[in-house]
Amino acid sequence: MRDLAGRVIAGFTVDRRVLALSFARMADGVGNSFLIIVIPLYVASDLVSGATFGLGESMIIGVILSIFGFLNSSFQPLTGRFSDRVGKRKAFILVGLGGLTITNLAYVVAESYVSLLVIRGLQGISVAFIIPTSVALVNELSTTGARGGSMGVYNTFRLVGFGAGPVVAGAVVNAGPYAIGGLSIDGFDAAFYVAAITAALSSLLVTALITDPASTQANAGADLSIDVFDSSGTHLFDPIFTLGVASLFMATAIALFATIQPQVNARLDQGSGWFGLQFAAFIFAQVLLQTPIGRACDVYGRRPFVVGGMVLLIPTTLVQGLVWTPEAMFAARLFQGIAGAMVFAPALALAGDLAGEGESGSKLSVLTMAFGFGIAIGPLSSGALIGFGFPVPFAFGTLLAVLGAIMVYTQIEETLETTAPVPVVGND
């Protein structure tokens, strides 16, 4: 029996370990998102030097930020599958958090573009140990009737941390140097120390509060193959593969915004404060809507939300290339966040419904890997396409959103067997 000795949130029960893992991911999310803001500032400062390999500043920033996503996504299928094989999740999460703690501290002594690239790459590998095993653990601690809600809670807390980081990162850097114990610490080093502390705190939470469910070890070593085409012949593509492709397209579209801050600010005649708000608007919508949408997909089905979210992604991506005011860009990013919220938790819940016992790490890593690749491709795409005109990167993202919407509409079937409201359950 699954352990459902949980806490009741918004009318449904969440396993205590899901809540603990959510808090842990919130903590390390703060530190990781810190770096999204701090690294571009650090690269642009006079503290970093060395070979640029003929690349401009925007492309260097894009490469450093993107190497994280490429290595993270490349290693996720391996770590997800290996955790299925050995029937352990907690150990993998702790290895990843330990790696994050060490690499966050390493930035303090990094003074060249190459060293930043190496450190960010090692962070990507570290996070590859965390993401698929965390999502697999949430899946294994949830019943079918509460899976969407659990995924929503997990994503909400994770995104609270991810959204909080950029809000305060710039302030931490600008408020430096700091005098602590007779030592002077500049703003950049302070930011790197904060990132390291949050990763260490997350490790403590996982160590103290997380245990692997018995079913994970009992089903270790199951068939872990990933299909591209639908073996049943009902559709062309396997549904989990389809969700992975849609996640790739969606993540690419939402990540276009991250590395073109100078061009956005110039076009909209705004400062970095507005850009930070626009960046955070997407996260704000996610935080507000992940849990209610996750719960709703437990009642009304997964497919309507996934399809609806991909359709909404189309206009909300396109309009970002056409607006001329900070307020309009903020609204566009906010509604793009709504689109993302409609896809995230329901897609993970749908894939979790399809994953058999002992397969969660392998199956769900398809979605997390694809999303990570999209987060890496987006900044590189916008950096490469912005030279052809401001609307071009967003037109590219819109095309991907159209293709993703077509795929989920034609290749995905509903997995929830009942649309009856799921009652609150107690200890099982």
N, C-alpha and C positions, 0 to 999 in steps of 0.2 A: 504493500500500500504506500502511496506517496504521502510524505509528511505534510499535512495541511494544518499543523498547529501554527496558525498565523495571526496576523493582525487584520482587522477589518478597515478597509479604506474605501470610501465612496460606495458603500453597499456591497462589497465583495471581500473575500478573504485572500490575503497575500501571505505566503510562507515567510516566516521570520528571516530565513536565510536569503530570500529574495530582497527583502528590505535591507538587510545588512550589506548584501552585495551592491545594492543600489546606492547606499550611502558611501561605500568604498569607491565605486566608480565616480560618484560625484566629487569626491576628494581628489582623485587623480585627474579628473576632468578639468578642475580648476588649474592645476599646474600645466597640463598639456596645452590648454587653450591660451594660457599666459604666453607661451612661446610663439603662437601664431602672430601675436602683436609685437612681442619683444624682438624676435629674430630679425624681421625687416628693419626695425629701428637700429638694431645692433650692427647689421650689415652696412647700413647707411652712415654709421658713425665712423669716426677716425680711429676707433679701437681695433678695427679689423683691416688686415692688409693681406698681401700675397697675390698669387697668380689668379687672374680672372678668366683665363682661357678665351679671351676675346669677347666675353659676354657682357652685356649691359647690366646695370644694377637691377632692373626689373626681372631680367631673365635669371640672374644669379639668385635672387630671392625666390623666384618660382622653382628653380632646380632644388634649392635647399629644402624648401617646404614640401616639394613633391617627392623627393627621395624617401621621405618618411612613409608616404602613402604607397609608393611602389613596392618597397621592401615589406611593409606591413601586410599588404594584400597578397604578395607573392608567398609569404610564409604561412598565412592563415590556414590554407588547406592542409598543410603539413602538420601544424600544431593541432588543428581541430581533429584530424584523422588520428594522430598519435595519441591524443587524449582519449579518443574512443577506444583505441587498441588497449591501452593500459587501464582504462576505467577510472581515470582520475581527472578532476577539474581543478581542485584547490591548489595542488602543487604547481600546475602550469600558471595559474594566476599569480602566485607568489613569485615565481621566477621572473615573470614579466614586470611586476611592480618593483622588484629588486633592481632589474636592469634600468628601469626608468629613474629610480632614485640616484643611481650611480651616474648615469649620463646627464641628468639635470645638473649635478655638481660639476661635471666635466666642462660645462660651458664656461665656468669661471676662469679656466686657464686656456680657453680656445681663443686664438687671436688671428687665425687665418681662415680664408674661405674654405680651404680643404678640410681643416679640422672641424668646422661647423658642419660640413657635408657628411663627414664620417660620423660625428656624434648624432646628427639627426637620423642618419641611416640606422645606427644601432638602436635608437629609440623606436624606429619603425619595427625592427625585429622584436624588440621587447614587447611592444603592444600587440604583436601578432600572437604572443602567448596568452594575452588577456582577453581579447575580444571574442574569438570563437568559443573559448571555454566558458566565459561568463554567460554568453547568450545560451549556450547549450545547457548550462546549469539552471538558468531561469526556466528554460523549456522543460527540463526534467523535474523541476519542483512545482510544475503547474499541471492542472487537469485541463482537458480540452475545453471545458466550459468556462475556464478562468484564464486561459493562456493569453488571450489578447490583453486582458487587464493587467496581468503580471508583466508582459512585455511593455505595456504603457507606463507602468510604475517605474520599471527599470530605466527606460529611456528618459522619463521625466527627470529623475534624479541625476542621471548622467548628464543630461543637457543643462540642468541647473548649474552644475559645476562648469560645464563647457561654456555656458553663456556668461557666467560670473567672471571668468578669467579675463576676457578682453575689456570688460568694463573697468577693472582696477589695474590692469597691467600697465597701461600708459601712465597712470598716476603714480605707481610704484617707481617706475623709471624716472619720471620727471621730478619726483620729490627727493631723489638722492642728491648728494651722498648722505648716508646715515652714520651716526656715531653710536656704536654699540660696544660696551665694555672697553672703551679706550681705542677701539679700532674704527677706521673710516671705511664704510662699504658704499661703493657707488650704486646708482640706481639699477644698472644692468645686473650686477652681481646679486643685489637684493632680490631681484625678480627670479634669478636662477635658484637662489636658496629657497624662496617660497615654493617654486615648482618641486624641488627635491623634498621639502618637508611634507607637501601634500601627498606625494607618492609614498613616502614612508608611513604617513598616517593611514593611508589606504591599506598598506601591507599589514599594519597592526589590526585593523578592523577585520580583514579577511582571516588572519591567523586566529583571532579570538572568537569569531562569530560564525564562520563558514565551515560546513562539513559536506562531504560528498554524499549524495543519496545512495542507498544500498543498490538500487536498480542500475546505477551507472556501472558499478563493478561487476554486477551479475551478468550484464549483457556486453561486457567488453569483448572486442574482437569480432563483432557482427560484420556482415557484408557492408562495405563502406564505399561501394562504387557510386559514381555520379554519372547520370545519363544526360546526354544532350538531346536526344530525340525521344519522343514519347513511345515507350515500349508497348503501350496498350493499343496504339494506332488511332486513338480518338483525335489527337491533335498532332501537329508536326513536331513540336518541341516539348520536352519534359517540363512540367510545371515549375519545379524548383530552378531549373536552368533559366526558364523564362523570367521568373522573379529576379534572378541574379542579373540578367541583362537589363531589365527595367531599373533595378537598383543602380547599375552602372550609369545608365543614361540620366537618371534623376540626380545622382550625386555630381556628375559632371556639370549639369545645368546649374545646380545651386552653388557650386564652388567657383564658377567663373568670376565672381565678384571679388574674391579674396585678394588677388595680387595686382589689381589695377586701381589701387587707391589714388595715385596721383592723377590719373585720367578722369576718374569719377569726380574727384574734388574740383578739378579744373572745369569740367563740363557744367557742373551744378553750382559752381562758384560758392563752395562750402569749405569748412575747415575739417580737421581730423575728428572733431567731436561729433559732427553729423555722420561721418563715415562709420564711426564706432556704433552709433545708434542704429544705422541702417544694417550694419553687420549683425548686430544683436537682435534686430527685429525678427529675423528668421528664427533664431533660437527662442525668443520670447513666445512666439506662436506655438513652437514645439512644446515648450514647458507647460503652457496652458492647456493644450489639447491632447497630448499623448495619452494620458490616462483615461479621460472620458471617451476618446475615440477607440482606444484599446478595449475598454469595457463594452462599448457599443457594438464592436465587431464580434464580441462573444454572444451578443443577443441577435443581431441582424445579419451576421455573416461577414466573411472577410472580403470577398470579391467586390462588393459595391464600393467599399472604401478605397481599395487599391486602384480600381479603374477610375473612380471619381477623382482621386488624388493626382493620377497621371494626366488626366484631362485638364485639371485646373493648373497643372504645372506649365502647360503650353502658353496661355496668355500672360501668366505672371512672370515668365522668363522673358518673353518677347518685349513686354512693355518696359523692362529695365533698360533696354537699348534705345528707347524712344523718349523717355522723360527728360525734363529740363529743370526740375525743381527738387530740392532736398526732400520736401514733404512727399512728393509723388514717388520718389525712389524708396522712401521709408515704407509707404503703403504697399508698393510692389513687393518689397522684401517680406513684409508681414504676410501678405496673401500667398507668397511662395512658401512661407513657413507653414501655412495652413495646408497647402498641397502636400508638403513633405510629411506632415503629421498624419494625414489620411493614408499614407503609404507605409510608413515605418513599422508601427506595431502590427497592423493587420497582415502585412507581408511576412513578417517574422512568425506570427501566429499561424498563418497558412502553411508556411514551410514546416513549422513545428508539428502541425497536424499530420503532415505527410511523412515526417521522419519516424522511423521505427525505433524501438528500444535499442539503445546503444549506438545510434547513428546521429545523434543531435549535433555533435561537434563537426562531423563531416558535412552533413546536409546544410546546416545553418551557416557554415563557413562560406558556402557559395554566395550567399547574400552579403555577408559582412566583407568578404574578399572583394566582391564586385563594387560595393559601396566605397571601400577604401581606394580601389583603382580610380573610381570616378572622382573622388576628392583630390587625387593626385593629378589626374588628366585635366580637370577643370582649370586650375591655375596655369598650367602650361599652355592650354588652349587659348585662354584669354590673353596671356602674355605674347603669344605668337600672332594672334588675330587682331589685337587692338590696333596694330599699325595700319590695317586696312580700313579703319573707321570704327568709331565707338559702337555702332549697333551690331557690327559683325560678330563678335563673340556671343552675343545674346541670340542672334539669329541661328547660330550653330547650336546653341543649347536648346532652342525652340524645336529645331529639326529632330534632335535626339528625343525630346519629350513627346513629339508626335509619334515617332517610331515605337517608343516605349508604351504609349497608350494603346496603339494598335496591337502590340504583342500581348499585353495583359488582357485586353478585351477578347481576343480571338483564341488564346491558348490556355487561359486559366479557368478552372471550374471551382465552384464553392465546395469547401471541405467541412463546414459546420453542418451537422446532421439535423439540428433542431434550431428554430428561431425563438423558442420559448425562453422567457427570462430565466436566468440561472439563479437559484436561491443562494442566500448566504449559508456557508457551511461552517461547522465548528471543527473541533479536533477530530481527526480521523484515526 
